[in-house]
Amino acid sequence: MPINLVILFLLVLVIGVFAYYFFRVSAVKENYELEQFKALFEFATEGIIIANKEGRIVLANPKALQQFGYTAHELANKEIEILIPQKSKHKHVHDREVFTQKPSHRSMGAMRDLFALRKDGTVFPVEVSLSHYKIGETLFVIAFVIDITIRKQNEKELQAKSATIREMNVSLETKVQQRTMILRETLTELEKSKEELASALESEKEVNSLKTRFISMASHEFRTPLSSILSSATLISKYPKEEDFEKREKHVKRIKDSVKNLTDILEDFLSIGKLEDGRISLRYEETNIREFIETICNEKQEDLAKENQKIVFQFEGNEWALCDKYILRNMMINLISNAIKFSPLDGTIEVSIASGAQEIILCVKDQGIGISKEDQEHLFERFFRGQNASNIQGTGLGLHIVSRYLNLLNGTIDVQSEIEKGTTFCVHLPQRH
């Protein structure tokens, strides 16, 4: 290789290395200076607020945020007048517009007192210095804010003529604080009494509403079976002959059914009373859940099922589980009785159980009249009856009782229903081990 090319190569290499280190040092220096300015802004002991020409806040340092009680997000793009007391806002807008037309570096507040407004509404004395800079053609104003509350307090104390006056001021301040405290406590008690009174009034309204609904329901539900009992008892006496046996049996059955209906209503009332009074305690015992629920299904098939109605029972999983048999029986009777009541004469009621390691799922499915979406929202309220169930006997307590039992068992219930296509209730009970 010719010597000239070698020299040229070395020269280019040296220049390249020099350029690399020159720009690297420049970048490090620039970054260092940027960090210094950032530290100056972040750790300054006086508030620094930067606003644009329109008077909207662009940036505020931590000290300013502390002084005014805001977060950076709350102040971003807000007008600077948010930090000015109400009585001074209008004049400040005028002064700000004059300053942006002829910006200069100056202090504010000479020979007069300036005040600023915190987020919580309190006002405090300040000293403010103004400066400005431009980025391109865009003007920015910098305000340096110093809280002079302590200085003002010191000046006030120095103006006191004697220790006696200062003691009187301290004594007066103490009395004001004491009386303020007493007033606050009184107001707190009044507010508490107000809330308690409102709560009691609301409870009274609810109780009155429940009483009205109860009386209306009870008068209707008791009247129907009692009327049937009375009429059947009267008619029995008109069939004394042996050949009238079937007619007598018909009315005896009506009386028995009516008595059974009344017994069910009273049982619902007793259950609600026990639940309301907290008189039901849980009693878990090892139970063959398949046999237990199947027995209930068979009883309901014999006692309640309408003509040609069928109750189909299915089971899968572990047969043995820890259960409160009293509560489980009452819940299943309520759900199965409802399915029978709201299903057609030839309908099929499906009762299924899935007993797993973590939970037991008990489902009752019918082919009945269904429940509207609107009614499903109130389904578990006391005395609630669906709009399409007004002509069917019932207290509106059964599902409410089921939901209260589930609260005791830490269980849940799901409902899926469609008008004229039937309803499925699924109870989820956690397994106990």
C-alpha positions as CSV (number, residue, x, y, z in Angstrom):
1,M,0.0,0.0,0.0
2,P,1.5,3.5,-0.9
3,I,2.6,5.6,2.1
4,N,0.3,8.4,1.2
5,L,-2.8,6.2,1.5
6,V,-1.6,4.9,4.8
7,I,-1.1,8.4,6.1
8,L,-4.6,9.4,4.8
9,F,-6.2,6.4,6.4
10,L,-4.6,7.2,9.8
11,L,-5.6,10.9,9.5
12,V,-9.3,9.9,8.9
13,L,-9.2,7.4,11.8
14,V,-7.9,10.1,14.2
15,I,-10.5,12.6,13.1
16,G,-13.2,10.0,13.5
17,V,-12.2,9.1,17.0
18,F,-11.8,12.8,18.0
19,A,-15.3,13.6,16.6
20,Y,-16.8,10.6,18.5
21,Y,-15.5,11.7,21.8
22,F,-16.2,15.4,21.2
23,F,-19.9,14.7,20.6
24,R,-20.1,12.2,23.4
25,V,-18.7,14.7,25.9
26,S,-21.0,17.4,24.6
27,A,-24.0,15.1,25.0
28,V,-23.0,14.2,28.6
29,K,-22.4,17.8,29.4
30,E,-25.8,18.8,28.0
31,N,-27.5,16.0,29.9
32,Y,-25.7,17.0,33.1
33,E,-26.8,20.7,32.7
34,L,-30.4,19.5,32.0
35,E,-30.4,17.4,35.2
36,Q,-29.1,20.5,37.1
37,F,-31.9,22.6,35.9
38,K,-34.4,19.9,36.7
39,A,-33.0,19.6,40.2
40,L,-33.2,23.4,40.6
41,F,-36.9,23.3,39.6
42,E,-37.9,20.2,41.6
43,F,-36.1,21.1,44.8
44,A,-36.6,24.9,44.9
45,T,-37.8,26.2,48.3
46,E,-40.2,28.6,46.7
47,G,-43.1,27.8,44.4
48,I,-42.6,28.1,40.7
49,I,-45.5,28.3,38.3
50,I,-45.2,28.5,34.5
51,A,-48.2,29.8,32.4
52,N,-48.7,30.4,28.8
53,K,-49.8,33.7,27.1
54,E,-53.5,32.8,27.7
55,G,-52.9,32.5,31.4
56,R,-53.2,28.7,31.6
57,I,-50.9,26.8,33.8
58,V,-48.3,24.7,32.0
59,L,-46.2,23.5,34.8
60,A,-45.9,23.8,38.6
61,N,-43.0,22.6,40.8
62,P,-43.6,20.4,43.9
63,K,-43.2,23.4,46.3
64,A,-46.0,25.2,44.5
65,L,-48.2,22.1,44.6
66,Q,-47.6,21.8,48.3
67,Q,-48.4,25.5,48.9
68,F,-51.7,25.4,47.1
69,G,-52.8,21.8,48.0
70,Y,-53.2,20.6,44.4
71,T,-51.8,17.7,42.3
72,A,-50.0,18.4,39.0
73,H,-52.9,16.8,37.2
74,E,-55.5,19.1,38.9
75,L,-53.6,22.3,37.9
76,A,-52.7,21.3,34.3
77,N,-54.2,23.7,31.8
78,K,-56.2,25.6,34.4
79,E,-56.4,29.4,34.4
80,I,-54.0,31.0,36.8
81,E,-56.9,32.7,38.4
82,I,-57.8,29.4,40.1
83,L,-55.1,30.4,42.6
84,I,-56.4,34.0,43.2
85,P,-59.0,34.9,45.8
86,Q,-62.5,35.7,44.4
87,K,-62.4,39.4,45.2
88,S,-59.1,39.8,43.2
89,K,-59.8,37.6,40.2
90,H,-61.3,40.3,37.9
91,K,-58.4,42.7,38.5
92,H,-55.8,40.0,38.1
93,V,-57.2,39.1,34.6
94,H,-56.7,42.7,33.6
95,D,-53.2,42.9,35.1
96,R,-52.2,39.6,33.4
97,E,-53.3,40.9,30.0
98,V,-51.3,44.1,30.4
99,F,-48.2,42.1,31.4
100,T,-48.4,39.8,28.4
101,Q,-48.6,42.8,26.1
102,K,-45.4,44.3,27.7
103,P,-43.7,41.6,29.6
104,S,-40.9,42.5,32.0
105,H,-39.0,41.0,35.0
106,R,-40.4,42.5,38.1
107,S,-41.7,41.8,41.7
108,M,-45.3,42.2,42.6
109,G,-46.9,43.4,45.7
110,A,-44.7,46.4,46.5
111,M,-46.5,48.6,49.1
112,R,-49.5,46.4,49.1
113,D,-50.5,42.9,50.4
114,L,-51.0,40.0,48.0
115,F,-53.0,36.9,48.8
116,A,-53.3,33.5,47.2
117,L,-56.1,30.8,47.3
118,R,-55.6,27.2,48.3
119,K,-57.6,24.3,47.0
120,D,-59.4,24.0,50.3
121,G,-60.6,27.6,50.1
122,T,-58.1,29.1,52.6
123,V,-56.3,32.3,51.7
124,F,-52.6,33.0,52.6
125,P,-50.3,36.0,52.1
126,V,-47.6,35.7,49.4
127,E,-44.8,37.5,47.6
128,V,-44.7,37.0,43.8
129,S,-41.9,37.7,41.3
130,L,-42.6,37.6,37.6
131,S,-40.3,36.7,34.7
132,H,-40.8,35.5,31.2
133,Y,-39.2,33.7,28.3
134,K,-40.1,32.6,24.7
135,I,-39.9,29.4,22.8
136,G,-40.0,30.5,19.2
137,E,-42.9,33.0,19.1
138,T,-44.7,31.5,22.1
139,L,-44.5,33.6,25.4
140,F,-44.4,31.9,28.8
141,V,-44.6,33.6,32.1
142,I,-42.8,32.4,35.2
143,A,-44.2,33.2,38.7
144,F,-42.0,32.7,41.8
145,V,-44.3,32.4,44.8
146,I,-43.2,32.7,48.4
147,D,-45.6,31.9,51.3
148,I,-45.0,34.7,53.8
149,T,-47.6,33.5,56.4
150,I,-45.0,33.1,59.1
151,R,-43.4,36.5,58.3
152,K,-46.8,38.2,58.5
153,Q,-47.5,36.4,61.8
154,N,-44.2,37.6,63.2
155,E,-44.9,41.1,62.1
156,K,-48.2,41.0,63.7
157,E,-46.7,39.8,67.0
158,L,-44.0,42.6,66.8
159,Q,-46.8,45.1,66.5
160,A,-48.3,44.0,69.8
161,K,-47.7,46.7,72.4
162,S,-47.3,44.5,75.5
163,A,-47.3,41.0,76.8
164,T,-50.7,41.6,78.4
165,I,-52.3,42.2,75.0
166,R,-50.6,39.1,73.6
167,E,-51.9,37.1,76.6
168,M,-55.4,38.4,76.0
169,N,-55.1,37.4,72.3
170,V,-54.0,34.0,73.3
171,S,-56.7,33.6,75.8
172,L,-59.3,34.8,73.3
173,E,-58.0,32.5,70.7
174,T,-58.2,29.6,73.1
175,K,-61.8,30.4,74.0
176,V,-62.7,30.6,70.3
177,Q,-61.1,27.2,69.7
178,Q,-62.9,25.7,72.7
179,R,-66.2,27.2,71.6
180,T,-65.6,26.2,68.0
181,M,-64.9,22.7,69.2
182,I,-68.1,22.7,71.2
183,L,-70.0,24.0,68.3
184,R,-68.5,21.4,66.0
185,E,-69.4,18.6,68.5
186,T,-73.0,20.0,68.7
187,L,-73.3,20.2,64.9
188,T,-71.9,16.6,64.7
189,E,-74.5,15.4,67.2
190,L,-77.3,17.3,65.3
191,E,-76.2,15.8,62.0
192,K,-76.1,12.3,63.6
193,S,-79.5,12.9,65.1
194,K,-80.8,14.0,61.7
195,E,-79.4,10.9,60.0
196,E,-80.9,8.6,62.7
197,L,-84.2,10.4,62.4
198,A,-84.1,10.0,58.6
199,S,-83.2,6.3,59.0
200,A,-86.0,5.7,61.5
201,L,-88.5,7.5,59.2
202,E,-87.4,5.4,56.3
203,S,-87.7,2.2,58.4
204,E,-91.1,3.3,59.6
205,K,-92.2,3.8,56.0
206,E,-90.9,0.4,55.0
207,V,-92.6,-1.3,58.0
208,N,-95.9,0.5,57.2
209,S,-95.6,-0.6,53.6
210,L,-94.9,-4.2,54.7
211,K,-97.8,-4.1,57.0
212,T,-100.1,-2.9,54.3
213,R,-98.9,-5.6,51.9
214,F,-99.1,-8.3,54.6
215,I,-102.7,-7.4,55.5
216,S,-103.7,-7.3,51.8
217,M,-102.0,-10.7,51.2
218,A,-103.2,-12.3,54.4
219,S,-106.8,-11.2,53.9
220,H,-106.8,-12.7,50.4
221,E,-104.8,-15.9,51.0
222,F,-106.7,-16.7,54.2
223,R,-110.2,-15.8,52.8
224,T,-110.0,-18.3,49.9
225,P,-109.2,-21.5,51.9
226,L,-111.5,-20.5,54.7
227,S,-114.4,-19.9,52.3
228,S,-113.7,-23.3,50.7
229,I,-113.7,-25.0,54.2
230,L,-117.0,-23.3,55.1
231,S,-118.8,-24.1,51.9
232,S,-117.6,-27.7,51.8
233,A,-118.5,-28.2,55.5
234,T,-122.0,-26.8,54.7
235,L,-122.4,-29.0,51.6
236,I,-121.3,-32.2,53.4
237,S,-124.3,-32.0,55.7
238,K,-126.5,-32.2,52.6
239,Y,-125.2,-35.6,51.6
240,P,-126.1,-37.9,54.5
241,K,-127.0,-40.9,52.4
242,E,-124.6,-43.8,51.7
243,E,-124.8,-43.3,48.0
244,D,-123.5,-39.7,48.5
245,F,-120.1,-41.0,49.7
246,E,-118.2,-39.8,46.7
247,K,-119.7,-36.3,47.0
248,R,-118.8,-36.2,50.7
249,E,-115.2,-37.4,49.9
250,K,-114.9,-34.6,47.3
251,H,-115.7,-31.9,49.9
252,V,-113.5,-33.6,52.6
253,K,-110.6,-33.4,50.2
254,R,-111.3,-29.8,49.5
255,I,-111.3,-29.1,53.3
256,K,-108.0,-31.0,53.7
257,D,-106.4,-29.2,50.8
258,S,-107.5,-25.8,52.2
259,V,-106.2,-26.7,55.7
260,K,-102.9,-27.8,54.1
261,N,-102.8,-24.4,52.3
262,L,-103.4,-22.5,55.5
263,T,-100.7,-24.6,57.3
264,D,-98.2,-23.8,54.5
265,I,-99.0,-20.0,54.8
266,L,-98.5,-20.2,58.6
267,E,-95.3,-22.1,58.2
268,D,-94.0,-19.4,55.9
269,F,-94.8,-16.7,58.5
270,L,-93.1,-18.8,61.3
271,S,-90.0,-19.2,59.1
272,I,-89.8,-15.5,58.5
273,G,-90.2,-14.8,62.2
274,K,-87.4,-17.1,63.1
275,L,-85.1,-15.7,60.4
276,E,-85.8,-12.1,61.5
277,D,-85.2,-12.9,65.1
278,G,-82.0,-14.9,64.4
279,R,-83.5,-18.0,66.1
280,I,-82.2,-20.4,63.4
281,S,-78.9,-22.0,64.2
282,L,-77.0,-24.2,61.7
283,R,-76.8,-27.9,62.4
284,Y,-74.7,-29.9,59.9
285,E,-74.8,-33.7,59.8
286,E,-73.6,-36.4,57.4
287,T,-76.4,-37.0,55.0
288,N,-77.1,-39.2,52.0
289,I,-78.2,-36.2,49.9
290,R,-79.4,-38.4,47.0
291,E,-81.9,-40.3,49.2
292,F,-82.9,-37.2,51.2
293,I,-83.9,-35.1,48.1
294,E,-85.4,-38.1,46.3
295,T,-87.7,-38.6,49.3
296,I,-88.8,-35.0,49.2
297,C,-89.6,-35.4,45.5
298,N,-91.7,-38.5,46.1
299,E,-93.6,-36.7,48.9
300,K,-94.4,-33.7,46.7
301,Q,-95.4,-36.1,43.9
302,E,-98.0,-37.6,46.1
303,D,-99.2,-34.6,48.1
304,L,-99.1,-31.7,45.7
305,A,-98.6,-32.7,42.1
306,K,-101.5,-31.9,39.8
307,E,-103.1,-34.5,37.5
308,N,-100.6,-36.0,35.1
309,Q,-97.7,-33.9,36.5
310,K,-94.4,-35.8,36.9
311,I,-91.4,-35.0,39.1
312,V,-88.2,-36.4,37.5
313,F,-85.2,-36.8,39.8
314,Q,-81.6,-37.0,38.6
315,F,-78.4,-37.3,40.7
316,E,-74.6,-37.3,40.0
317,G,-71.5,-37.1,42.2
318,N,-70.9,-37.9,45.8
319,E,-74.0,-39.2,47.7
320,W,-72.7,-38.2,51.2
321,A,-72.3,-34.6,52.3
322,L,-72.5,-32.4,55.4
323,C,-75.9,-30.6,55.3
324,D,-78.4,-28.8,57.5
325,K,-81.3,-31.1,56.7
326,Y,-84.0,-28.7,58.2
327,I,-82.9,-25.8,56.0
328,L,-82.2,-27.9,52.9
329,R,-85.7,-29.5,53.2
330,N,-87.5,-26.2,53.5
331,M,-85.6,-24.7,50.5
332,M,-86.3,-27.7,48.3
333,I,-90.0,-27.9,49.3
334,N,-90.4,-24.2,48.5
335,L,-88.8,-24.5,45.0
336,I,-90.6,-27.8,44.1
337,S,-93.9,-26.5,45.4
338,N,-93.5,-23.3,43.2
339,A,-92.7,-25.5,40.2
340,I,-95.8,-27.6,40.7
341,K,-98.0,-24.5,41.3
342,F,-96.9,-22.6,38.2
343,S,-96.7,-25.6,35.8
344,P,-99.6,-27.0,33.7
345,L,-101.5,-30.2,34.5
346,D,-99.4,-32.4,32.3
347,G,-96.1,-30.6,33.0
348,T,-92.8,-32.2,34.0
349,I,-90.7,-30.9,36.9
350,E,-87.1,-31.8,36.7
351,V,-85.1,-31.9,40.0
352,S,-81.3,-32.5,39.5
353,I,-78.4,-32.6,41.9
354,A,-74.6,-32.4,41.1
355,S,-72.6,-33.1,44.2
356,G,-68.9,-32.2,43.7
357,A,-65.8,-31.8,45.8
358,Q,-66.3,-28.0,46.2
359,E,-70.0,-27.4,45.9
360,I,-73.5,-28.9,45.6
361,I,-75.7,-27.7,42.8
362,L,-79.5,-28.3,43.2
363,C,-81.7,-27.3,40.3
364,V,-85.5,-27.3,39.9
365,K,-86.8,-26.8,36.4
366,D,-90.4,-26.4,35.3
367,Q,-92.4,-25.9,32.2
368,G,-94.6,-23.2,33.7
369,I,-95.7,-19.7,33.0
370,G,-92.2,-18.2,33.4
371,I,-91.0,-14.9,35.0
372,S,-90.5,-11.7,33.1
373,K,-87.1,-9.9,33.2
374,E,-88.6,-7.0,35.1
375,D,-90.1,-9.3,37.8
376,Q,-86.8,-11.2,38.1
377,E,-85.2,-8.1,39.6
378,H,-87.6,-8.2,42.6
379,L,-88.1,-12.0,42.8
380,F,-86.6,-12.4,46.3
381,E,-88.3,-9.5,48.0
382,R,-90.8,-10.1,50.7
383,F,-94.4,-10.4,49.5
384,F,-93.5,-9.9,45.9
385,R,-95.7,-11.6,43.3
386,G,-95.0,-11.7,39.6
387,Q,-97.4,-9.8,37.3
388,N,-98.6,-13.0,35.6
389,A,-99.0,-14.8,39.0
390,S,-101.7,-12.6,40.6
391,N,-104.4,-15.2,40.1
392,I,-102.4,-18.1,41.6
393,Q,-102.4,-18.7,45.3
394,G,-99.2,-17.7,47.2
395,T,-97.8,-15.4,49.9
396,G,-94.8,-14.0,48.0
397,L,-92.6,-15.3,50.8
398,G,-91.2,-18.6,49.5
399,L,-88.3,-17.3,47.5
400,H,-87.5,-14.6,50.0
401,I,-87.2,-17.4,52.7
402,V,-85.0,-19.4,50.3
403,S,-82.7,-16.4,49.8
404,R,-82.5,-15.8,53.6
405,Y,-81.6,-19.5,54.2
406,L,-78.9,-19.2,51.5
407,N,-77.4,-16.2,53.3
408,L,-77.0,-18.4,56.4
409,L,-75.3,-21.2,54.3
410,N,-73.1,-18.8,52.3
411,G,-74.8,-20.1,49.2
412,T,-76.2,-18.4,46.1
413,I,-79.2,-18.9,43.7
414,D,-79.5,-18.4,40.0
415,V,-82.7,-18.1,38.0
416,Q,-83.2,-18.5,34.2
417,S,-86.7,-17.9,32.9
418,E,-88.8,-17.0,29.9
419,I,-92.5,-16.2,29.7
420,E,-94.6,-19.3,28.9
421,K,-91.4,-21.4,28.5
422,G,-90.7,-22.3,32.1
423,T,-88.2,-21.4,34.9
424,T,-85.0,-23.0,36.3
425,F,-83.7,-22.2,39.8
426,C,-80.2,-23.5,40.6
427,V,-78.9,-23.3,44.2
428,H,-75.2,-23.4,44.8
429,L,-74.0,-24.6,48.3
430,P,-70.4,-24.8,49.3
431,Q,-69.2,-28.3,50.4
432,R,-68.2,-28.6,54.0
433,H,-65.4,-31.0,54.9
